Amino acid sequence: MAVDVEKRLLGGATYRSLGEQQLSPAEERFERGRRTVGLFLAPIVTIVFLALPLSIPPSQQVLAGVLLGVIILWVTEAVPIPVGGLIGVGLIVVFGVAEAADVLAPFGSSTVFTFIGAFILAQAMLKHGVARRFAFRILSLPGIGRSTVRVIVAFGVITCLLSAFVSNTATVAMLLPTALGILAVIAKMMQDRGLAGEGFDPTRLRVGAALMLMLAYGASVGGLLTPVGSPPNLIGRGLIEEATGEKISFAEWMALAAPICVCMFAVLAVILLLLNRPEVRRIEGVEDYIAGERAKLGKFSAAERNTVIAFAVTVALWIFPGIVALVAGTDSKVYDVVSGRLNEGVVAVLGASLLFLLPTSWREREFTLNWSDAQRIDWGTIVLFGTGIIFGSLLADTGLAERIGESSADALGLSSTFAITAFAVVLAILVSETTSNTASAAVVVPIVIPIAVAAGINPLVPALAATFAASFGFMLPVSTPQNAVVYGSGVVPITTMIRSGASFDVLGAILILLVLPLMVALVGLG
């Protein structure tokens, strides 16, 4: 019986044990070894560091030792990543670095509620098929289904737009069956035309690899477009606000991210189509397949209508303060009132609450979403965000961040915005290749900010660059959940993923270095 990928991922199981994954024997040995090493290495490193005779305040030494242990737990995934953060938070309080009330205060951050509201809205979009209907609507546009290049690019556009508001992993899982269906149509057409020789393997077609990688990588690119598009965005933005006091509104984020996303998508399309040239260009039968799938969806249901209403209201209220800023200016009283009352976290939970108020059947008192659906959102990422903000705050409050920044700046000779930004991008990409993008942002951004401060420059650009680069990690199946999903389809050889991913890592890093500082200046941040 085939695995229901969408059902498995819909519950938000981002952090899975070995028993919950399907791995080859070699992959299972590697994963077991990596996690076993982490279980022993984390406490050893922490204990050794605490025993060192360092000439720094005890609170800084304890915080640094615990943080090193937590980073090892995050990278090795010896325990679920959110649990690693919670262990560190508990030890911080037990060892007396700070009072429990002060340590746990970041869990009341409005960004936590932005996470919760956005995840509940995304859950409704997936449950009721709104995202799937949108995907088929795009694919049914005239001419799309007649060319392999157009199908691949169209899938990338769909994935980017959906993942700007829906979990990257869930977006890919939802679209994967459609992509496999289209690939089957293409493979059958090649057989009918006599283009498939003896021993033809449809899972090794270059067009299939390009289509699957476009799904995985397109989700990462689209996730950069909005603050709620990917957990690293909210984590990085929260850490930046905590450290600098600089607030980046929903509209400002989209304004600076949109050109970067467009450029990255164009580069992505060129890379994938050059490295994985489709065996055929003109195709037949895909349009019929798409029409058949759209017919199965039936008429627009009450649940879909309500989901769209709740989603539209939420996005409109997120963007409205930015519109007021453009009209009245950020110094106006109107903007202060509107931005203060339409806090993004409050808007997110109010928008999500509409799903429990808009009925699908008033007679039966049935509503668009029930709590059993909502409780399946990715609570692990919410917990990880809170712990990441906690460590960022403590790094600043204890003075450890300043000490790390000054030492790193002196040791590496980093004294310019460009050098520190380049360091931030490279470090974030390297970390994200070996651990989750969310953990990458939680680890790298708190390191980059004090380095910039020590060098006497505004940390906004380097921190934003680290946040964006944390969503990279295109080379390996373990780099992101969406990579793992498409690799699990059996259509993408590991060598193809490494070759395509490495190329996109390099060119994407260059784009961030060149375009991000320009967009920050144009938007007027910092």
N, C-alpha and C positions, 0 to 999 in steps of 0.2 A: 504493500500500500504506500502510495506516494506521501511524502511529508507535506503537510499544509504549512508552508513557510509563513504565509501572512498570519495565520492563526497563532503560530508559535511566537512571532515577534510582536503581535499586537499588544500583548500584555506588558511590554516594556522590559523584557528580561535582557537588559543590556549586559549585565554582569553574570555570567553563567559558569557553573562548576564544570569539571571535566566530564562528569556523568551526564550533563545536559547537552553536550556537543557531540557532533558526528565528526570524528577525526580519523585520519589514517594511522596505522601503528607508529610510523615515524613521528608524525605530528603529536600523537599522544605521549610518546616518550619525551619529546622536547618540552611539551607543556608541563608534564608531571615534574620533570627535572627543574624547570624554571621556577615553578611554584614551591617546590621543596626547598630549593636554595633560598628563596625569599623568607620562608618561615624561620630559618636558622640565622641567615645573614642580618636581617633587620634588628633583632635584639642584640646580636653581637656588636654590630656597628654602633648602636646607641650606647651600650654599656661602655665600650672602649672609648668613645668620644667623651662621655661624661667623666671618665677616669683621667683624662689627659690634664696635665697641669697648665692650663691656658690662663693667660693674664686678661681675662674678660669677666664681666659681672656674671655671677652664678645663674641668673635668670636667662641671660643670653646663651650660656653654654647648655643649659638644660633644654631650652627651646630648639637650639640648633641640633642637639643630639636626637631629640624626639622627631624633629622634622626629617632628619636623615633617614631614620628608621621608617617613617611613613612613606617617604619617597621610594624606598626600596620595596615596601609592600605594594605601592601603586604600580611600579614598573614590572615587578615579578607577578603581580596579581596572586600572591600567596593566599590572600583572603579577598573576598569581593571588594572592589575599590572603595565604595562608600564606607565599608566596615573599617578599612585601613585608616581613613580619616577620623572616624569616631574613636578608634583606639588612641590615636594621637591626641585628640581633644581631651579624652579622659585622663591621659598621663600628664598633660599640661596642668590640669587642675590638681591632680594628686601630688605632683611635685612642687606645687606652690608657685608656679610662674605668674598666675593671675587668679583672681576670684572667679568662681563658677558663673556668677551672674554676668560679669564682664565678658568672659570667654564665650558664653552662649548667646550673647546679644545679637550677633549677625544673623542668627536664624529668624529674627524678626524683620530682616531686611525686606523691603518691598519687592526686590528682585526675586526672592523666594516665591512670592505670590504671583509674580509674572510667570515664573516657571509653571506653577500649578495650574493657573488659568489657561495658558497656552497649550499645555499637555492635554487638558480635558477637552479643549476645542478640537485638537488634532485627533483625539480618540473618537469623537463624534463624526468627524470627516471620514475616518477609516471605517467605522462600524456601519455607517449608513451609505457608503459607496459614493460620496460626493467627489472625492479625489479621483476615483476610478472613472466616474462619468466625465469629469473634466479631461482626463487623459485621452479617452476615446473621442471626445469632441475635437481635440486638437489633431489627432491622427486622421480624422475623417475629412479634414480640409482638402479641397481639390488638389490633386497632383502629388500629395504627400506619399500615398501608398504605392506609387509607381516606380520609385527610385530608392535603392538601398541607402544612398547618401542622405536623401531627404528623410527617410525613416529614422536613421541614426541621429541626425541633427534634431528632428522633431522630438524624439525620445529625450534627448538632452535638454531641450527647452522645457518640456513637460516636467522632467525631474527637477530642474532648477527652480521653476516657479512653485511647485508643490513643496519642495524641501525648504523654501523660504519661510514656511509657516508650519509644516508638518515635520515630524522626526525624519531625519535623513534615512535611517534604517528602515522605518516603516514605509516610507515612500518607495524605496527600492524593492522591499518585499512585496508591496502591493502591485508594482508594475512588472515584476519579474515574470509572472505567469503569462502576461500579455506579450512580453518580449520573446519568451520561449515559443509561444504560439506563432508569432510572426516568423521566427527563425525556422520553425517546422515547415511553414508555407514556402519559404525560400528554398530550403533543402529539397522539398518535394518537387518544386519547379525545376531545380537543377537536374534531378533525376529524370524528369519527363523530357527535358531538352537534351538528355544524353551528355550532360556536363559532368556527371558523377561517374567515376570509373569504378572498377571492382574494388571491394573493400572500402567503399565510401563511408566516412565517419562524419555525420552531421555536427558532432560536438567539437570538431576541429576546424570548422570554417572560420576564416579570418573575419567575415562579416559578423559572425556570432560573437567573436571576441570583442570587436569594435562596439557592437550593440550593448553587450554586458558591461564593458568598461565605461561606456558613456553613461550608463545608469549609475554606476558606483561613483565615478568622479563628478558627474553632473550634480549629484546630490550634495557633495562636499562644496562645490562652487556655489550652488544656489543657497546653501545654508549660511553663506556669508552675507546675504542680501539684507537680512533684518536682524535685529538684536535677538529675536526669539527663534531664528532659523537653526541655530546650533547651540548646544550648551556652552561651548567655549566662548561664544560671543557675550553671553550674559555674565559669565564668570570674569572674563577680561574686563568688561565694562564696569562691573562691580568693584574689582580691584583697583581700576584706574580712578574711579570716583572716590574710593576709600583713601587712596594715597595722595591724590592731587586736588580733590574737590571739584574736578571738572565733570560736569554732567553732560552726557551725550543723549539727546532725545531720540525717539524712534525715527522721526523725519530726518534728523541730522545723520544718523547712522546710515539710513538708506541712501541719502544724497552722496555720502562719501564712498559707500560700498558699491553702488550700482555701476559706475564706470569700471571699477576693478573687476566686478563679476562679468561684465560684458566682454572685457578684454581677455579674461581668463577662459571664458567659454569659447571664444574664437580660437585661442591657442589650443585648447583642448580638442576641438573638432579637427583642426589641422593635424595635430599629433596623432590622434587615433586613426584618422583616415589615411595618413601617410605610412604609419607603421603597421597598419592592419588593413591593407587595401582590399575592399570587397571583391569576391570572385566574380560577381555579376553586378551590373549597374542598373539595368532595367528589370523590373519584377512584375509578375502578374499574380493575382489571387489574394494579395494582402488587403486590398480595399474590400473585397467580399468578406474576408475574415473579420475585419474591423466592423463592418456593417452588421454582421451576425452577432458580434459581441455587444454592440450598442443596443440591438434589438432585445437581447436577453435582459438588459437593465430595466426595460419597461418605462413607464411614465415616472415623472418626477414625483417622489413620495412626499408626504407631509413631514417626515423626519428629515429628509434632505432639504426641504424648504426652510425648516426651522434652523437647521445647522448653518445654512448659508446666511440667514438673517443674523444669527448670533455672531458668526464670524465677521460679517460686514460691519455690524455695529462696533465690535471690538476694534477692528483695524481702523475704522473711521475715527474713533475716539483716541486711539494711539497717535494718529497722524494730526489730529486737529490742533494740538498745541503748537506744532511746527508751522501750520498754516497761519495761526495767530501771530507767531513770531515774525513771519515774512511780512505780514500786513502791518502790524502795530509795533514791531521791534521787540527785542528781548528785554529792553529796559522799561517797557510800559507796564502799568499797573494791571492792565487787562491780561497780559501774558503771565504775570506772576500769579494771578488768581486762577486762570485756566490751567496752567501747568501744575500748580499746587493741588488743585482739586481733582484733575484728571491724571492722577499718578498712574503710571503704567501697571503697577501691581494691582491697584484697586480696579482699574479698568478691566484687567485680565480676569479677575475673579468675578466681577459683575457680568462680563460677557459670557463666561462659562456658566454662571448661574442661570442665564436665560435658557440654557439647554434643559434645566430642570423645571422651568416655568412654562415653556411653550409646549402645548399638548399635541400629541399625535392622535389621541382619541379621548376627547373630553368625557364621553359617557363612561369609559372604562378607567378614567383618571390615569391614563398612560401619557408619559411625557417623552421628550426627545432622547433623554439619557437618564439612566438610573445610577445609583451610587455604586452598584457592583461593577458597572462599566468604568466609572471614574476612578475607582480604587486601583485599577490595573495600570494607571499611568506610571511613568518611570520615577518612582520615589527615590530610587538609589541616586540618580543624578541630582535631585533636589538636596539630598543629604550631603553629597559630595560638594555641591556648591557652597553650602553653609560652612562646611569644614575648611574649604579653600579660603573663604573670606576670613574665617577665624585666624588661620595661620598668617594671612596677609596683614591683618590688624596687629597681631602680636609681634610680627617682625618689625613693624613701625613703632609700636608702643615701647618695646624693650630696647630699642636702639640697635637691634641686630641688623636690620635692613640697611641702615646707614653704614654700619661697620663692613657688611658684605660688599656694599656698593663701592666704598672707598678702596677696599682691598682689591676688588676685581678690576676696578678702573686702573689702579696703579700696576697690577700684575700684567694685565692684557694691553695696557697702553691705549685704552679706549677713551678718546677725548672729544669725538665729534658725533653729531647726530647720526650721520651716515654709518659710521663704524659700529656704533652701539645698535642701530637698527639692523644692520647686516648680521651682527652677532645674535641678536634676538631671533631673527628669522631662521638662521641655520640651526640654532639650538632647539627651537620649537619644532622644526621639521624632524630633526633627529630623534627627539623624544617621542613625537607622535608616531614615528615608524615602529616604535617598540612598545608603546602603551597607548591607552585610549586618548582621543583628542581632548576629552574633558580633563583628564588628569594632566595632560601636557600643558594646558592653559593654567591649571592650578599650580603647577610646578614652576613654569618658566616666567610668567608675568611678574610674580613677586620677586624674582631674581633680577629681572631687567630694570624694574622701576628704580631701585636703590643705586644701581650702576649708573643710570642716567643722572639721578640727583647728585651723586658724588662727582660726576663730571661737570656739573653746573649747567646742564641742559634740561629743557622741558621733557619729561618722560612720556608725554602723550603719544608721540609718533612711534618710538620704540615699543611701548606697551601695546599699542594697537597692532603693530606689525607682528608681535609675538602672538597676539590673540588670533589674528587672521591665519598665520602660519600654523597654529596649533590644529587647524582644521585640515591641514595637509596630512600626508601619510598615505601615499598612493602605491607604494611598491609591493607591499606584502598583504596576504589575506588577514593577518592579525593586526594590521595597522588601524583599520576601522571596521565596525560591524558590517557596513554596506559592502566593503571589499570581500568580507567573509561570505556574505550572502551570494554574490555573483560567482565567487570562486566555487562555492558549494554546488552551483548549477552544473559543474563539470565542463563548461564551455570555454573557460579561460585557463590556459596552461599557466603555471607559475612563472615560467620564463617570459611569457608575453606580458603578464602583469608587472613584473619587475622592470622590463625594458620600457614599457609605456609609462609606468609610474615614475621611474627615475627621470625620464625626460620632462614630465609635467612638473615634478618637484622643482627642478632647476629653473625652468622657464617661469613657473608660478612665483618662485622666490624673487626672480629678477623683476617681474611685474609689480610685486608688492613694494620692492625697494624704490622703483621709479615712480609709480603712480600714487601710492598712499600719501607720501608727504605733500604732493601737489594737491590732492583732494582735501586733505586736512586744512591746507591754507585757503583753498577756494570756499570751503564750507564755513571757515572762520572759527575753527576750534583752536584751543590752546592759546 
